[in-house]
């Protein structure tokens, strides 16, 4: 009787490469109770509405919201001295978060990157 062929999947490149300490910290943060509580508090402060504002006014989206960090996570990681507990405390500061809907989160991220680039180049 022939042996059954074992089906083996080759790991993806992402599975093979070693994750950075920041990536590990962010994954750990996103699964933490402290982070869930901070997101919920921020949503309450924002009236459970997206805070994105454009020339037409504030976004009307109510419901599932993302918590956007006003400070880049890499900056928070550096400020924490690469210590997870300090990083978690900084990342869960409700005053440094804002609620945005899935539609506007990429736009808010892009604006933050442009602003950061401008500050780095003195414009």
DRENTORKOL-3810 file (N, C-alpha, C; in nm, 4 decimals):
REM DRENTORKOL-3810
@n.u->0.0848; n.v->-0.1180; n.w->0.0000; ca.u->0.0000; ca.v->0.0000; ca.w->0.0000; c.u->0.0895; c.v->0.1244; c.w->0.0000
@n.u->0.0644; n.v->0.2185; n.w->-0.0916; ca.u->0.1492; ca.v->0.3381; ca.w->-0.0995; c.u->0.1276; c.v->0.4295; c.w->0.0210
@n.u->0.2358; n.v->0.4969; n.w->0.0560; ca.u->0.2272; ca.v->0.5930; ca.w->0.1659; c.u->0.1537; c.v->0.7175; c.w->0.1193
@n.u->0.0685; n.v->0.7700; n.w->0.2046; ca.u->0.0025; ca.v->0.8947; ca.w->0.1645; c.u->0.1069; c.v->1.0062; c.w->0.1516
@n.u->0.0879; n.v->1.0866; n.w->0.0537; ca.u->0.1800; ca.v->1.1984; ca.w->0.0317; c.u->0.1443; c.v->1.3093; c.w->0.1289
@n.u->0.2422; n.v->1.3485; n.w->0.2031; ca.u->0.2196; ca.v->1.4558; ca.w->0.2987; c.u->0.2184; c.v->1.5882; c.w->0.2237
@n.u->0.1135; n.v->1.6614; n.w->0.2405; ca.u->0.1048; ca.v->1.7928; ca.w->0.1753; c.u->0.1788; c.v->1.8942; c.w->0.2616
@n.u->0.2809; n.v->1.9524; n.w->0.2053; ca.u->0.3584; ca.v->2.0527; ca.w->0.2781; c.u->0.3514; c.v->2.1844; c.w->0.2036
@n.u->0.3192; n.v->2.2856; n.w->0.2758; ca.u->0.3210; ca.v->2.4185; ca.w->0.2159; c.u->0.4528; c.v->2.4832; c.w->0.2520
@n.u->0.5084; n.v->2.5534; n.w->0.1563; ca.u->0.6298; ca.v->2.6275; ca.w->0.1837; c.u->0.5907; c.v->2.7580; c.w->0.2510
@n.u->0.6666; n.v->2.7983; n.w->0.3510; ca.u->0.6316; ca.v->2.9231; ca.w->0.4200; c.u->0.6466; c.v->3.0427; c.w->0.3265
@n.u->0.5638; n.v->3.1420; n.w->0.3507; ca.u->0.5740; ca.v->3.2642; ca.w->0.2713; c.u->0.6978; c.v->3.3416; c.w->0.3164
@n.u->0.7360; n.v->3.4381; n.w->0.2364; ca.u->0.8521; ca.v->3.5206; ca.w->0.2706; c.u->0.8290; c.v->3.5890; c.w->0.4037
@n.u->0.7076; n.v->3.6351; n.w->0.4279; ca.u->0.6763; ca.v->3.7031; ca.w->0.5546; c.u->0.6964; c.v->3.6086; c.w->0.6732
@n.u->0.6613; n.v->3.4801; n.w->0.6559; ca.u->0.6772; ca.v->3.3837; ca.w->0.7644; c.u->0.8242; c.v->3.3550; c.w->0.7920
@n.u->0.9064; n.v->3.3621; n.w->0.6880; ca.u->1.0466; ca.v->3.3252; ca.w->0.7011; c.u->1.1287; c.v->3.4361; c.w->0.7652
@n.u->1.1051; n.v->3.5594; n.w->0.7228; ca.u->1.1885; ca.v->3.6676; ca.w->0.7736; c.u->1.1567; c.v->3.6952; c.w->0.9199
@n.u->1.2557; n.v->3.7373; n.w->0.9886; ca.u->1.2391; ca.v->3.7678; ca.w->1.1298; c.u->1.1652; c.v->3.9006; c.w->1.1439
@n.u->1.0710; n.v->3.9040; n.w->1.2350; ca.u->0.9959; ca.v->4.0279; ca.w->1.2569; c.u->1.0758; c.v->4.1196; c.w->1.3478
@n.u->1.0608; n.v->4.2486; n.w->1.3228; ca.u->1.1330; ca.v->4.3462; ca.w->1.4046; c.u->1.0691; c.v->4.3537; c.w->1.5433
@n.u->1.1432; n.v->4.4012; n.w->1.6416; ca.u->1.0855; ca.v->4.4180; ca.w->1.7760; c.u->0.9630; c.v->4.5106; c.w->1.7750
@n.u->0.9643; n.v->4.6119; n.w->1.6880; ca.u->0.8485; ca.v->4.7006; ca.w->1.6794; c.u->0.7260; c.v->4.6245; c.w->1.6278
@n.u->0.7432; n.v->4.5410; n.w->1.5254; ca.u->0.6298; ca.v->4.4632; ca.w->1.4731; c.u->0.5725; c.v->4.3710; c.w->1.5808
@n.u->0.6591; n.v->4.3091; n.w->1.6577; ca.u->0.6147; ca.v->4.2222; ca.w->1.7666; c.u->0.5387; c.v->4.3038; c.w->1.8710
@n.u->0.5912; n.v->4.4210; n.w->1.9049; ca.u->0.5266; ca.v->4.5074; ca.w->2.0042; c.u->0.3893; c.v->4.5542; c.w->1.9569
@n.u->0.3779; n.v->4.5912; n.w->1.8290; ca.u->0.2493; ca.v->4.6384; ca.w->1.7746; c.u->0.1471; c.v->4.5254; c.w->1.7757
@n.u->0.1882; n.v->4.4048; n.w->1.7371; ca.u->0.0962; ca.v->4.2905; ca.w->1.7419; c.u->0.0501; c.v->4.2644; c.w->1.8846
@n.u->0.1421; n.v->4.2717; n.w->1.9773; ca.u->0.1094; ca.v->4.2505; ca.w->2.1189; c.u->0.0140; c.v->4.3598; c.w->2.1681
@n.u->0.0413; n.v->4.4842; n.w->2.1289; ca.u->-0.0432; ca.v->4.5964; ca.w->2.1669; c.u->-0.1857; c.v->4.5763; c.w->2.1170
@n.u->-0.2004; n.v->4.5407; n.w->1.9901; ca.u->-0.3340; ca.v->4.5278; ca.w->1.9303; c.u->-0.4176; c.v->4.4181; c.w->1.9947
@n.u->-0.3521; n.v->4.3243; n.w->2.0621; ca.u->-0.4264; ca.v->4.2194; ca.w->2.1313; c.u->-0.4487; c.v->4.2477; c.w->2.2787
@n.u->-0.4030; n.v->4.3628; n.w->2.3255; ca.u->-0.4082; ca.v->4.3900; ca.w->2.4691; c.u->-0.5407; c.v->4.4531; c.w->2.5130
@n.u->-0.5754; n.v->4.4253; n.w->2.6374; ca.u->-0.6946; ca.v->4.4838; ca.w->2.6980; c.u->-0.6809; c.v->4.6360; c.w->2.7057
@n.u->-0.5622; n.v->4.6817; n.w->2.7428; ca.u->-0.5381; ca.v->4.8260; ca.w->2.7572; c.u->-0.5660; c.v->4.8997; c.w->2.6254
@n.u->-0.5263; n.v->4.8394; n.w->2.5128; ca.u->-0.5497; ca.v->4.9000; ca.w->2.3809; c.u->-0.6985; c.v->4.9006; c.w->2.3480
@n.u->-0.7682; n.v->4.7910; n.w->2.3722; ca.u->-0.9128; ca.v->4.7862; ca.w->2.3442; c.u->-0.9855; c.v->4.8924; c.w->2.4262
@n.u->-0.9454; n.v->4.9064; n.w->2.5532; ca.u->-1.0071; ca.v->5.0075; ca.w->2.6405; c.u->-0.9789; c.v->5.1492; c.w->2.5889
@n.u->-0.8560; n.v->5.1758; n.w->2.5442; ca.u->-0.8210; ca.v->5.3085; ca.w->2.4922; c.u->-0.9014; c.v->5.3406; c.w->2.3665
@n.u->-0.9151; n.v->5.2441; n.w->2.2764; ca.u->-0.9943; ca.v->5.2655; ca.w->2.1538; c.u->-1.1390; c.v->5.2974; c.w->2.1878
@n.u->-1.1944; n.v->5.2233; n.w->2.2831; ca.u->-1.3338; ca.v->5.2446; ca.w->2.3231; c.u->-1.3519; c.v->5.3819; c.w->2.3865
@n.u->-1.2594; n.v->5.4204; n.w->2.4714; ca.u->-1.2666; ca.v->5.5537; ca.w->2.5346; c.u->-1.2571; c.v->5.6648; c.w->2.4311
@n.u->-1.1665; n.v->5.6494; n.w->2.3349; ca.u->-1.1505; ca.v->5.7519; ca.w->2.2316; c.u->-1.2776; c.v->5.7637; c.w->2.1491
@n.u->-1.3367; n.v->5.6505; n.w->2.1140; ca.u->-1.4611; ca.v->5.6536; ca.w->2.0370; c.u->-1.5704; c.v->5.7272; c.w->2.1147
@n.u->-1.5772; n.v->5.7043; n.w->2.2450; ca.u->-1.6773; ca.v->5.7732; ca.w->2.3273; c.u->-1.6523; c.v->5.9235; c.w->2.3284
@n.u->-1.5255; n.v->5.9630; n.w->2.3447; ca.u->-1.4898; ca.v->6.1056; ca.w->2.3438; c.u->-1.5305; c.v->6.1693; c.w->2.2106
@n.u->-1.5145; n.v->6.0954; n.w->2.1015; ca.u->-1.5464; ca.v->6.1469; ca.w->1.9683; c.u->-1.6928; c.v->6.1291; c.w->1.9308
@n.u->-1.7752; n.v->6.0894; n.w->2.0267; ca.u->-1.9184; ca.v->6.0735; ca.w->2.0008; c.u->-1.9493; c.v->5.9554; c.w->1.9105
@n.u->-1.8609; n.v->5.8566; n.w->1.9075; ca.u->-1.8763; ca.v->5.7376; ca.w->1.8231; c.u->-1.8940; c.v->5.7740; c.w->1.6759
@n.u->-1.8265; n.v->5.8822; n.w->1.6362; ca.u->-1.8304; ca.v->5.9283; ca.w->1.4969; c.u->-1.6894; c.v->5.9490; c.w->1.4466
@n.u->-1.6730; n.v->5.9344; n.w->1.3162; ca.u->-1.5459; ca.v->5.9630; ca.w->1.2511; c.u->-1.5149; c.v->6.1115; c.w->1.2698
@n.u->-1.3879; n.v->6.1426; n.w->1.2961; ca.u->-1.3489; ca.v->6.2825; ca.w->1.3198; c.u->-1.2933; c.v->6.3504; c.w->1.1950
@n.u->-1.2933; n.v->6.2794; n.w->1.0818; ca.u->-1.2388; ca.v->6.3375; ca.w->0.9586; c.u->-1.3257; c.v->6.4552; c.w->0.9147
@n.u->-1.2588; n.v->6.5650; n.w->0.8814; ca.u->-1.3288; ca.v->6.6854; ca.w->0.8356; c.u->-1.2663; c.v->6.7306; c.w->0.7037
@n.u->-1.3511; n.v->6.7612; n.w->0.6057; ca.u->-1.3029; ca.v->6.8186; ca.w->0.4797; c.u->-1.3895; c.v->6.9412; c.w->0.4482
@n.u->-1.3812; n.v->6.9877; n.w->0.3260; ca.u->-1.4546; ca.v->7.1104; ca.w->0.2902; c.u->-1.6064; c.v->7.0948; c.w->0.3044
@n.u->-1.6572; n.v->6.9720; n.w->0.3053; ca.u->-1.8008; ca.v->6.9477; ca.w->0.3213; c.u->-1.8424; c.v->6.9354; c.w->0.4676
@n.u->-1.7441; n.v->6.9319; n.w->0.5574; ca.u->-1.7733; ca.v->6.9190; ca.w->0.6999; c.u->-1.7256; c.v->6.7854; c.w->0.7549
@n.u->-1.7747; n.v->6.7533; n.w->0.8734; ca.u->-1.7326; ca.v->6.6312; ca.w->0.9413; c.u->-1.7998; c.v->6.5083; c.w->0.8800
@n.u->-1.7248; n.v->6.4012; n.w->0.8705; ca.u->-1.7767; ca.v->6.2744; ca.w->0.8202; c.u->-1.8952; c.v->6.2304; c.w->0.9057
@n.u->-1.9955; n.v->6.1768; n.w->0.8422; ca.u->-2.1174; ca.v->6.1349; ca.w->0.9126; c.u->-2.1121; c.v->5.9903; c.w->0.9598
@n.u->-2.0018; n.v->5.9187; n.w->0.9299; ca.u->-1.9962; ca.v->5.7756; ca.w->0.9622; c.u->-2.0049; c.v->5.7523; c.w->1.1130
@n.u->-2.0943; n.v->5.6629; n.w->1.1492; ca.u->-2.1116; ca.v->5.6226; ca.w->1.2881; c.u->-2.0962; c.v->5.4704; c.w->1.2905
@n.u->-2.0314; n.v->5.4198; n.w->1.3903; ca.u->-2.0204; ca.v->5.2737; ca.w->1.4001; c.u->-1.8764; c.v->5.2294; c.w->1.4086
@n.u->-1.8416; n.v->5.1283; n.w->1.3293; ca.u->-1.7073; ca.v->5.0704; ca.w->1.3338; c.u->-1.6028; c.v->5.1775; c.w->1.3029
@n.u->-1.5172; n.v->5.2025; n.w->1.4004; ca.u->-1.4166; ca.v->5.3070; ca.w->1.3866; c.u->-1.2774; c.v->5.2513; c.w->1.4117
@n.u->-1.1792; n.v->5.3132; n.w->1.3508; ca.u->-1.0390; ca.v->5.2827; ca.w->1.3769; c.u->-0.9857; c.v->5.3898; c.w->1.4705
@n.u->-0.8902; n.v->5.3517; n.w->1.5537; ca.u->-0.8224; ca.v->5.4501; ca.w->1.6380; c.u->-0.6916; c.v->5.4860; c.w->1.5683
@n.u->-0.6770; n.v->5.6112; n.w->1.5329; ca.u->-0.5575; ca.v->5.6589; ca.w->1.4633; c.u->-0.4656; c.v->5.7268; c.w->1.5643
@n.u->-0.3393; n.v->5.6868; n.w->1.5642; ca.u->-0.2399; ca.v->5.7502; ca.w->1.6516; c.u->-0.1953; c.v->5.8826; c.w->1.5906
@n.u->-0.1964; n.v->5.9870; n.w->1.6686; ca.u->-0.1479; ca.v->6.1158; ca.w->1.6210; c.u->0.0038; c.v->6.1152; c.w->1.6073
@n.u->0.0702; n.v->6.0300; n.w->1.6838; ca.u->0.2158; ca.v->6.0146; ca.w->1.6744; c.u->0.2450; c.v->5.8811; c.w->1.6076
@n.u->0.3441; n.v->5.8774; n.w->1.5199; ca.u->0.3816; ca.v->5.7529; ca.w->1.4526; c.u->0.4258; c.v->5.6506; c.w->1.5571
@n.u->0.3901; n.v->5.5250; n.w->1.5340; ca.u->0.4269; ca.v->5.4196; ca.w->1.6285; c.u->0.5774; c.v->5.4039; c.w->1.6398
@n.u->0.6497; n.v->5.4293; n.w->1.5314; ca.u->0.7965; ca.v->5.4212; ca.w->1.5389; c.u->0.8506; c.v->5.5263; c.w->1.6352
@n.u->0.7904; n.v->5.6455; n.w->1.6351; ca.u->0.8313; ca.v->5.7518; ca.w->1.7267; c.u->0.8020; c.v->5.7103; c.w->1.8711
@n.u->0.6837; n.v->5.6545; n.w->1.8950; ca.u->0.6474; ca.v->5.6106; ca.w->2.0299; c.u->0.7408; c.v->5.4997; c.w->2.0784
@n.u->0.7754; n.v->5.4077; n.w->1.9880; ca.u->0.8661; ca.v->5.2986; ca.w->2.0217; c.u->1.0028; c.v->5.3544; c.w->2.0624
@n.u->1.0506; n.v->5.4536; n.w->1.9881; ca.u->1.1788; ca.v->5.5164; ca.w->2.0220; c.u->1.1690; c.v->5.5936; c.w->2.1541
@n.u->1.0598; n.v->5.6671; n.w->2.1743; ca.u->1.0408; ca.v->5.7416; ca.w->2.2993; c.u->1.0353; c.v->5.6478; c.w->2.4196
@n.u->0.9835; n.v->5.5269; n.w->2.3981; ca.u->0.9725; ca.v->5.4285; ca.w->2.5058; c.u->1.1040; c.v->5.3561; c.w->2.5311
@n.u->1.2062; n.v->5.3905; n.w->2.4540; ca.u->1.3352; ca.v->5.3243; ca.w->2.4717; c.u->1.3290; c.v->5.1766; c.w->2.4368
@n.u->1.2369; n.v->5.1417; n.w->2.3461; ca.u->1.2174; ca.v->5.0044; ca.w->2.2997; c.u->1.1716; c.v->4.9112; c.w->2.4120
@n.u->1.1056; n.v->4.9685; n.w->2.5113; ca.u->1.0501; ca.v->4.8923; ca.w->2.6230; c.u->0.8996; c.v->4.8778; c.w->2.6002
@n.u->0.8495; n.v->4.7540; n.w->2.5975; ca.u->0.7093; ca.v->4.7324; ca.w->2.5623; c.u->0.6120; c.v->4.8029; c.w->2.6571
@n.u->0.6310; n.v->4.7923; n.w->2.7870; ca.u->0.5348; ca.v->4.8511; ca.w->2.8798; c.u->0.5275; c.v->5.0034; c.w->2.8665
@n.u->0.6414; n.v->5.0673; n.w->2.8462; ca.u->0.6406; ca.v->5.2129; ca.w->2.8227; c.u->0.5711; c.v->5.2438; c.w->2.6896
@n.u->0.6009; n.v->5.1617; n.w->2.5877; ca.u->0.5385; ca.v->5.1781; ca.w->2.4553; c.u->0.3863; c.v->5.1656; c.w->2.4669
@n.u->0.3405; n.v->5.0643; n.w->2.5381; ca.u->0.1966; ca.v->5.0432; ca.w->2.5544; c.u->0.1311; c.v->5.1638; c.w->2.6217
@n.u->0.1958; n.v->5.2176; n.w->2.7235; ca.u->0.1425; ca.v->5.3347; ca.w->2.7932; c.u->0.1307; c.v->5.4537; c.w->2.6987
@n.u->0.2347; n.v->5.4786; n.w->2.6194; ca.u->0.2312; ca.v->5.5898; ca.w->2.5238; c.u->0.1268; c.v->5.5658; c.w->2.4153
@n.u->0.1209; n.v->5.4444; n.w->2.3625; ca.u->0.0300; ca.v->5.4127; ca.w->2.2517; c.u->-0.1165; c.v->5.4139; c.w->2.2944
@n.u->-0.1420; n.v->5.3944; n.w->2.4230; ca.u->-0.2799; ca.v->5.3891; ca.w->2.4722; c.u->-0.3257; c.v->5.5211; c.w->2.5343
@n.u->-0.2496; n.v->5.6270; n.w->2.5133; ca.u->-0.2875; ca.v->5.7590; ca.w->2.5628; c.u->-0.4048; c.v->5.8109; c.w->2.4791
@n.u->-0.5221; n.v->5.8147; n.w->2.5391; ca.u->-0.6449; ca.v->5.8525; ca.w->2.4691; c.u->-0.6350; c.v->5.9917; c.w->2.4075
@n.u->-0.5589; n.v->6.0801; n.w->2.4706; ca.u->-0.5436; ca.v->6.2170; ca.w->2.4200; c.u->-0.4642; c.v->6.2211; c.w->2.2895
@n.u->-0.3896; n.v->6.1171; n.w->2.2590; ca.u->-0.3067; ca.v->6.1132; ca.w->2.1382; c.u->-0.3652; c.v->6.0210; c.w->2.0317
@n.u->-0.4975; n.v->5.9940; n.w->2.0414; ca.u->-0.5698; ca.v->5.9117; ca.w->1.9441; c.u->-0.6841; c.v->5.9934; c.w->1.8859
@n.u->-0.7334; n.v->5.9512; n.w->1.7708; ca.u->-0.8576; ca.v->6.0061; ca.w->1.7171; c.u->-0.9314; c.v->5.8950; c.w->1.6435
@n.u->-1.0609; n.v->5.9034; n.w->1.6409; ca.u->-1.1434; ca.v->5.8023; ca.w->1.5759; c.u->-1.1666; c.v->5.8390; c.w->1.4299
@n.u->-1.1428; n.v->5.7421; n.w->1.3422; ca.u->-1.1695; ca.v->5.7617; ca.w->1.1998; c.u->-1.2324; c.v->5.6353; c.w->1.1430
@n.u->-1.3138; n.v->5.6520; n.w->1.0394; ca.u->-1.3754; ca.v->5.5370; ca.w->0.9742; c.u->-1.2748; c.v->5.4709; c.w->0.8792
@n.u->-1.3065; n.v->5.3513; n.w->0.8350; ca.u->-1.2171; ca.v->5.2763; ca.w->0.7461; c.u->-1.1922; c.v->5.3532; c.w->0.6153
@n.u->-1.2917; n.v->5.4247; n.w->0.5686; ca.u->-1.2775; ca.v->5.5009; ca.w->0.4435; c.u->-1.1742; c.v->5.6133; c.w->0.4568
@n.u->-1.1743; n.v->5.6818; n.w->0.5708; ca.u->-1.0871; ca.v->5.7978; ca.w->0.5866; c.u->-0.9531; c.v->5.7679; c.w->0.6526
@n.u->-0.9365; n.v->5.6499; n.w->0.7118; ca.u->-0.8109; ca.v->5.6195; ca.w->0.7805; c.u->-0.6891; c.v->5.6296; c.w->0.6878
@n.u->-0.6948; n.v->5.5716; n.w->0.5659; ca.u->-0.5789; ca.v->5.5861; ca.w->0.4764; c.u->-0.5482; c.v->5.7328; c.w->0.4424
@n.u->-0.6513; n.v->5.8119; n.w->0.4282; ca.u->-0.6328; ca.v->5.9534; ca.w->0.3977; c.u->-0.5659; c.v->6.0265; c.w->0.5142
@n.u->-0.6098; n.v->5.9959; n.w->0.6351; ca.u->-0.5517; ca.v->6.0565; ca.w->0.7550; c.u->-0.4054; c.v->6.0142; c.w->0.7678
@n.u->-0.3762; n.v->5.8866; n.w->0.7383; ca.u->-0.2378; ca.v->5.8368; ca.w->0.7411; c.u->-0.1517; c.v->5.9135; c.w->0.6413
@n.u->-0.2028; n.v->5.9329; n.w->0.5205; ca.u->-0.1286; ca.v->6.0054; ca.w->0.4168; c.u->-0.1014; c.v->6.1494; c.w->0.4579
@n.u->-0.2017; n.v->6.2141; n.w->0.5157; ca.u->-0.1837; ca.v->6.3513; ca.w->0.5627; c.u->-0.0745; c.v->6.3576; c.w->0.6693
@n.u->-0.0759; n.v->6.2609; n.w->0.7611; ca.u->0.0241; ca.v->6.2582; ca.w->0.8681; c.u->0.1641; c.v->6.2386; c.w->0.8108
@n.u->0.1772; n.v->6.1517; n.w->0.7120; ca.u->0.3078; ca.v->6.1279; ca.w->0.6493; c.u->0.3572; c.v->6.2531; c.w->0.5780
@n.u->0.2658; n.v->6.3207; n.w->0.5060; ca.u->0.3046; ca.v->6.4450; ca.w->0.4362; c.u->0.3481; c.v->6.5518; c.w->0.5362
@n.u->0.2743; n.v->6.5632; n.w->0.6455; ca.u->0.3076; ca.v->6.6612; ca.w->0.7485; c.u->0.4442; c.v->6.6282; c.w->0.8102
@n.u->0.4678; n.v->6.5006; n.w->0.8371; ca.u->0.5942; ca.v->6.4567; ca.w->0.8940; c.u->0.7103; c.v->6.4855; c.w->0.7985
@n.u->0.6896; n.v->6.4599; n.w->0.6707; ca.u->0.7934; ca.v->6.4883; ca.w->0.5699; c.u->0.8232; c.v->6.6374; c.w->0.5648
@n.u->0.7173; n.v->6.7180; n.w->0.5697; ca.u->0.7341; ca.v->6.8624; ca.w->0.5671; c.u->0.8122; c.v->6.9131; c.w->0.6873
@n.u->0.7836; n.v->6.8567; n.w->0.8047; ca.u->0.8566; ca.v->6.8960; ca.w->0.9262; c.u->1.0032; c.v->6.8563; c.w->0.9174
@n.u->1.0288; n.v->6.7400; n.w->0.8584; ca.u->1.1661; ca.v->6.6927; ca.w->0.8455; c.u->1.2471; c.v->6.7800; c.w->0.7490
@n.u->1.1766; n.v->6.8332; n.w->0.6479; ca.u->1.2443; ca.v->6.9163; ca.w->0.5472; c.u->1.2287; c.v->7.0654; c.w->0.5734
@n.u->1.1643; n.v->7.0996; n.w->0.6840; ca.u->1.1536; ca.v->7.2396; ca.w->0.7232; c.u->1.0557; c.v->7.3208; c.w->0.6407
@n.u->0.9539; n.v->7.2550; n.w->0.5810; ca.u->0.8544; ca.v->7.3303; ca.w->0.5035; c.u->0.7226; c.v->7.3374; c.w->0.5754
END
